[in-house]
Amino acid sequence: MGEHISGMSSYAIAMLERLVGFDTTSRNSNLALIDWAEAELNRLGVPTKRVYDPAGDKANLWATIGPADERGYILSGHTDVVPVDGQLWSSDPFTLTRNGDRLIGRGAVDMKGFLACCLASVPAMLAADLKRPIHLAFSYDEEVGCTGVRGLIEDLRAEPLLPLACFVGEPTSMQVVVAHKAKRSYQAVVTGRPCHSSLAPLGVNAVEYAARLVVFIRELGQKWAAGPADSMYDVPVSTTHTGVIEGGTAVNIVPELCTVTFEFRVLPQVDCDAVIAEVEAFARTVLEPEMHAVAPETGIRFEYLSGIPGLDTGVDDEVTRLAMRLAGRNDLAKVAYGTEAGLFSGIDIPTVVVGPGSIEQAHTPDEFIEVAELDKCMDFIARLIEHCRA
């Protein structure tokens, strides 16, 4: 079984042990972690800034090492983690443990391993007499729609000098990811007319109309399966997905209400606005006229839940070439999952995703990162430090 890690010689692992010890599940505050990380940076003389959420319960942390009046590079990562509820762990998820080369704990790979490498590299950054700054951007609530970092990005947008580039440290096994899909999530609320099931034709069955909407969304996905496609993505086509459908109270009651939660993950050339417009048009021109013919008070309401813009950085862009050199790799990838990278790219900061560990371990019980992956990330940051000394 795993042994508890304490007093390990690696500074990065010591940082990771502390970071994993904070339960920053997205439903919780992250301020205890931010307090600790800020104290570590301030102890070394690094100035920091917080950007809070509206309630003041969570915060992004921004730190600059090097000359603040020059354009530099962002190392960006999120502090929140997904829940452990219902998962079977072999050890306490919020106590870092070791099993061979694996460091186990919630957030070890997604993405506190990257944050640990950033913090462990700060002394080397300070000793390097940087000519261009390195910025640390630690965000909250990435796991619930990349909502937290948006406040930090709005502050950046107002700055007179934007950074030269951003490296988002999601787990890619230190392969440079230049693109990911855009994601939009919605809920459709179908309101019918209830009645006794023996009188079903006099009612409007919300579940049945919701089911027809689900089938239409699925058919969109089937159409996309034929293309357009991009073979560099792990899933090469745009996709649809219905995740939750809830409605009805009893088998002998025509249901009055049904909700459907669905999402799109689309390639850069697909217009998300046009997609949801197509779904709404089906509801307005096909489903609702049938519903209204029986009961005018019925209908379908669509609610936007969350969205993540896509990332589409060029394979020959300067940030891509630099990231490949820093990572010591010449292979690139595009991925289906979303990150904060598209938000940085959206304010004209060239951005790629590159970080330690495998995405296959993210969100799983006994989530882990291998020590060798931390070493590779530390090497990446060391090369970035050398690049910023020039």
N, C-alpha and C positions, 0 to 999 in steps of 0.2 A: 504494500500500500504506500501511499505517498507520505513523505516526511515533511514536517512543517519547516518552511524556510525562514531562518533567522540568522543574521550575521554572515550572510553570503558575501564573498569578496567582490562580486560584480556590483557596481554602483547602479547600473540599470535595473538589475533584479531587486536591489534594495528599494529603489523607487517604485517598482511594480508592486512589491509587497505592500507598501503603504497605500498605493492607489487602489488596489483590489480591496483593501480593508474598508474602504468607504462604500456603503451601499447606495450607489447613485442610480438605482433603478429609476426610470424616467418619471414615475409617479412621485418620487421623493425629491427633496431639495438636494442640490449639489454643493451647497455653500460650505459644508465642512471640508470637502476636497479642495474647493477653491481657496479657502482660508489657509489650508496647509501648503498648497502649491505656491500661493502668493508669498507666504512667509519664507519658504525656501528660496524663492527668487529675490525677495527683498533682502534676505540675509546676505546674499551675494552681491547686493548693490544694484540689482536689476529693477528698473522702474516698471510698474504695472498699472493697468487700468481695468476696471470692471464695467461691463454693460449688463444691467439687470433686466429681468423680465418685469412686466407691469406690476406684479404683486410683490416684487422684491424678494422672492423665495429662491430664485436661481440666478446664476450669473455666468456670462462669458468672461474669460480672462485674456487680456492682451498684454504681451511683454515684448520689449525691444532690446536686443543686445547689439551694440554697435551704433554708428552715427544715425540719429533720428532724421537728419536732414538729407539723407541719401536714399535712393531706391534700392530695396533689397528683396528678401525672399521670405515667404510665410511657410512655417511648418504648422499644419492645421489638424486638429483632432477633436473628437467629442468626448465629454466626460461621462455621459449617461450610458446605462446598460439596460438590456432587456430583462424582464422578470425571470426568476427561477421557479416560480409557482408551478407545481405539478411535475417538475423534473426530478429525476432520481440521480442525485450526486453521491459520489463515494466519499466526499469530504465537505467541509463547510465551504460553500461557494464564495464567501467573502473573507476567506483566509487562504493566501497563496500557499499551495503545496507543490512538492516536487515528486515526480515519478519518472526516474531516468532522466531523459533530456527534456521532459515536458514540465512546464510550469502551469499549474491548473488553478483556475479561479474565474469567477464571472467577470467578464471584461478583459481577461488576460490577452485575448487576441483582438477583440472588438471593443474599444481600441486602446486600452490602457497600456499595452505593450509599447505602442508608438509614443504615447505621452511620456512613458518612463524613459525611453531613449532620448527624447527631447530634453527632459529635465536633467538627465545624467550627463548630457553634453554641454550644459550651460557653462561649467567651469572652463572647458576647452574653448568655448566661444569667447569668453571673457579674456582668456590668455592670448588670444590670437591677434589682437589689434585689428579688428575687422575694418575694412574700407567700405563695405556695404553691409547693412544691418541684416540680422536674422530675427524675424518676428515669430513669437509663439502665439497661436490662437487656439484657446481651449473653449469649446462651446458646450451648451446644454441642449437637451431635447432633440438630438439628431434622430433618435430612434422613433420618434412620434411625428415625423414629417419635416425634419430639418428646420424646425421652427426657431430654435434659440439663436443660431448663428446669424439670422437675418438682421437683428439689431446691431450686431457688430459690423456687418457688411454695410449697413446704412451709414454708420459712423465713418467707415473707410471711404465710402463714396464721396464724402465731403472733404476728404483730405486733399491738399494741393498736389501731393506726390503719391501715386499709387505704387505698390510694390511691383517689382519686375515680374514675379511669378509666385505661384502657390503650389505647394506639395501637400496633398491631403493623404494622411497616413492610414487609410483603411487597409485591411489585410489583403495583399495581392501577392504574397510570397516574394516581395520586392521586385515584381515585374511591373513595368510602367504601363498603366492603363490610361489611354488617351480619350476614351469615350464611354459614356453609359447612357442608357435610355432615360427619357423623361417619364415621370409617373404622375397620374392623376387618380384620386380616389373620390367617389361620390356615394351618396345614399339616395335611393328613390323611395319615396313614401307614397304608397298606393292606398287611396281611401275609397272604399266601396260602400254598398248599402247592405246592412245586415238583415237577415230574416231567418225564419225556421227553414231548415234544409229541405223539408217537404215542399216548400214554396220557392225553391231555388231560382226559377226563372224570374221571380219578382224582385230578386236581389241582384247586387253586383258583387261578384266574388273577388275580393282584393287579392287573394292568394293566386287565383287563376290568372288574373291580369299581370301580376308580378312575375309569374312563371313565364308568360309570353314575352315579357321584357327580358328576362334572363336568357331565353332562347335566342332572342334577337342579338343580345350582346355576344353570346357564344358564336353565333353565325358570323359576326364581324371578325372574331378571332380566327374562325375557319377560313374566311376570305383572306385575311392577312397571312395565313400559313403559306399561301402561294406566292407571297412577295408583296412589296419589295423586301429584299434580304441583304444582309451584310455578314459575310462568312467570318469576319473577325470577332463578332460577338459570340459569347458562349451559347446564347439562344439567338439565332440569326434573324428572327422576324419579330415584328410587333405582336403583343399578346393582350388578350382580355382575360379577366378572371372575376368570378362572383364568389365572394368569400362568406357572406352571411345572408340568410333569408329567414325572416321571422314574421309569423302571422297566424291568425286564427285562435280560437279559444276552445272549441269542441267540434266533434264531427257532425253534430246535428245543427250547427249554426253556420250560416253563410258568413264568412269572415268580413268584417268591416275594414280591417287595417292589415297591411303587410309592408314590411320594409326590406329593401334589397341593398346590400353594400357591395360595390363592385369597383374595379380599377382597370386602367389601361397602362401598359408599359410600352412605349413606342420609340421607334427609331427617329433620329433627328429630322428626317424628311417628312414625317407624319405630323400633321397639324392637330394638336390636342383639342383646340377649340372646335375644329370641324368635326372631330369624332363625337364629342358630347352633343354637338348640335344635331348630328345624325340620329343619335339615340333619342334625344328630346323630340325630334320631328316624328319619329315612329310613334312615340307616345301621344303626340298632339293630333296626328293625322289619321292614325289607325286605331289605337286603343281607346283614347278618350271619347271619340264620337260614338263608339259602341257603348261605352259606359254611360254617357250622357243621355243616350236614347232611352235608357231605363231609369236613370236617376241623375238629374242635372247637378246635384251637389257632389257628385263623385269626381275623382281626378287623380292626377299623378304629379307630385312635387319633387323636384330634384334639388339636392343640397350638396354643395362642394365641401369636401372634408379636408383634403390636403393635396399638395402637389410638390413635386421636385423637378426642377428644370433639368433637361438633359445636358450632357457634356459632349462636346465634339471638337476636340483639339487636333490640329493637323499632325500627321505622322512626321512631317519635316519641320514643324515649328521649332523655334529656338528652345522653348521650355522642354519639349520632348527630347531633343538631342541632349540637352543638359542633364535631364533626369536619367536618361539611359547611361550617360557617362558616370554619373554619381552612383548609380545602382550597379555598374559593371555588367550590364546586360544589353543585348541588342535586339531583343524580342519585345513586341508590343501586344496589347490586348484591348478588347472592348468588352464590357460586361453588362448584364441585364439589371443588376441591382443598382439602386441610386445612392448618391452621396451628396455631401455639401459642395462638391467641386463645381457643379453647374452654377451655383449661386455666386461663387467667386468669379468664375468665368463671365457671368452675366454683367459684372461691372468692369469688364475689360482687364481683368488680371489673368494672364495666361496660366492655366491650371492643368495638372495631371494628378492621378491617384497612384500612390506608391507607398506601400507600408509592409511591415513584417507579419508573418503568419498567414495561414490559409483561411479564406472565407468559409470553407467547408466546416471549420470548427466554430464559427460564430453562432451564437444563440443556442448552442447545444448544451446538454448536461455534460459536466466535466470538460467544459471549454478549456482549451490549452493553447499555449504558444511554445514553440521549441526555442531553447537557448540559442541555437545557431541562427534563428531568425532575428533575435535581438542583436546578435553580433553583426549580421548583415546590415541592419538598420543603423547601428552605431557607425559602421563604416561609411554608409551613405551620408550621414550627417557630418562625419569627419571630412569627407571630400567636399561637402558644401562649405564647411568652414574654410578649407584651403582656397576654394573658389572665391570666397568673399574677402580673402586677404589680399588678393591680387590687385 
